[in-house]
Amino acid sequence: MEITCVQCDMAKKYGFGRGRRITEDKEIRKVLQKGQNYPGSLLKIRYLSCEERRFAVRLERGIRGGYKRNRLRRRLREITRNLAPELKKGLYIVVGRKDAIEVGYNRLKEDFEKVVMEGNLWQN
């Protein structure tokens, strides 16, 4: 008897593995130089139109404490992973600001959605 988990399948389908990440410095520089900037109060998104949908999560300099830095990075990755299927195809760099450390997950997600809405990055 085989047990299937719908939630597990979704996690695999919309994961944040190597294939969904921007890993090469050359590509990151390209997005930073040629991409459009969409700022928010807690994060900013750099977007460059492309035929595939890939992401990189970065943080501003000066965020002290590894625990806080890693928690913010995990939250941004999770938000990006959950909303990725609804975004336009392209290369995204999500940059977390210092102020984002002090807020919770839901507030961070609201700001992400606000930035995406203002930048018209939702898939139609």
C-alpha positions as CSV (number, residue, x, y, z in Angstrom):
1,M,0.0,0.0,0.0
2,E,1.5,3.3,-1.1
3,I,0.8,6.5,0.9
4,T,1.1,9.8,-1.0
5,C,1.4,13.2,0.6
6,V,0.0,16.1,-1.4
7,Q,1.9,18.6,0.8
8,C,5.2,16.7,0.3
9,D,4.7,16.6,-3.5
10,M,4.1,20.4,-3.5
11,A,7.2,21.0,-1.5
12,K,9.3,19.0,-4.0
13,K,7.6,20.6,-7.0
14,Y,8.1,24.2,-5.8
15,G,11.3,23.6,-3.8
16,F,14.2,26.0,-3.6
17,G,16.8,23.6,-4.9
18,R,19.9,24.3,-7.1
19,G,17.8,24.4,-10.3
20,R,15.7,27.3,-8.9
21,R,18.6,29.4,-7.6
22,I,20.9,31.9,-9.2
23,T,24.3,30.6,-8.3
24,E,26.8,32.1,-10.7
25,D,28.4,35.5,-9.9
26,K,28.1,36.4,-13.6
27,E,24.3,36.1,-13.5
28,I,24.0,37.9,-10.3
29,R,26.0,40.9,-11.6
30,K,23.9,40.8,-14.8
31,V,20.7,41.1,-12.7
32,L,22.1,43.8,-10.5
33,Q,23.3,45.9,-13.5
34,K,20.5,45.4,-16.0
35,G,17.6,44.4,-13.8
36,Q,14.8,46.7,-12.5
37,N,14.8,47.7,-8.9
38,Y,11.6,47.4,-6.8
39,P,12.1,48.7,-3.3
40,G,10.0,48.1,-0.2
41,S,10.2,49.0,3.4
42,L,11.7,45.6,4.5
43,L,13.1,44.2,1.3
44,K,13.9,45.0,-2.3
45,I,13.6,42.9,-5.4
46,R,15.8,43.1,-8.5
47,Y,14.1,41.6,-11.5
48,L,15.4,40.8,-15.0
49,S,13.0,39.2,-17.5
50,C,14.1,35.8,-18.7
51,E,12.6,32.5,-20.0
52,E,13.0,30.7,-16.7
53,R,12.2,31.5,-13.1
54,R,15.2,31.5,-10.7
55,F,15.9,33.3,-7.4
56,A,18.7,34.5,-5.2
57,V,18.3,35.6,-1.6
58,R,20.7,38.2,-0.2
59,L,20.9,40.4,2.8
60,E,22.2,43.9,3.4
61,R,25.6,44.3,5.0
62,G,25.9,45.0,8.7
63,I,23.3,42.5,10.0
64,R,25.0,41.3,13.2
65,G,24.5,37.9,14.7
66,G,24.4,34.7,12.7
67,Y,21.2,33.5,14.2
68,K,19.3,36.6,13.2
69,R,20.9,36.6,9.7
70,N,20.1,33.0,9.0
71,R,16.5,33.3,10.3
72,L,15.8,36.2,8.0
73,R,17.4,34.3,5.1
74,R,15.2,31.2,5.8
75,R,12.1,33.4,6.0
76,L,12.8,35.1,2.7
77,R,13.6,31.7,1.0
78,E,10.3,30.3,2.3
79,I,8.2,33.3,1.1
80,T,9.9,33.2,-2.3
81,R,9.4,29.4,-2.6
82,N,5.7,29.7,-1.8
83,L,5.0,32.6,-4.1
84,A,7.3,31.5,-7.0
85,P,4.6,29.8,-9.1
86,E,2.6,33.0,-9.1
87,L,5.4,35.3,-10.3
88,K,6.4,36.2,-13.8
89,K,9.3,34.3,-15.4
90,G,12.6,35.9,-14.8
91,L,15.6,36.2,-12.6
92,Y,15.0,37.6,-9.1
93,I,17.3,38.8,-6.4
94,V,15.5,39.3,-3.1
95,V,17.5,41.6,-0.8
96,G,16.5,41.7,2.9
97,R,17.0,45.0,4.8
98,K,18.2,45.4,8.4
99,D,14.7,46.4,9.5
100,A,13.4,43.0,8.4
101,I,15.0,41.3,11.3
102,E,12.7,42.9,13.8
103,V,9.4,41.9,12.2
104,G,7.6,38.5,11.9
105,Y,7.0,36.2,9.0
106,N,3.6,37.6,8.1
107,R,4.7,41.2,8.0
108,L,7.6,40.2,5.8
109,K,5.3,38.3,3.5
110,E,2.9,41.3,3.2
111,D,5.8,43.5,2.2
112,F,7.0,41.0,-0.4
113,E,3.5,40.9,-1.9
114,K,3.3,44.7,-1.9
115,V,6.6,45.0,-3.7
116,V,5.6,42.4,-6.3
117,M,2.2,44.1,-6.8
118,E,3.8,47.6,-7.3
119,G,6.3,46.1,-9.7
120,N,3.6,44.3,-11.6
121,L,5.5,41.0,-11.2
122,W,2.5,38.7,-10.7
123,Q,1.9,36.2,-13.5
124,N,-1.3,37.1,-15.4
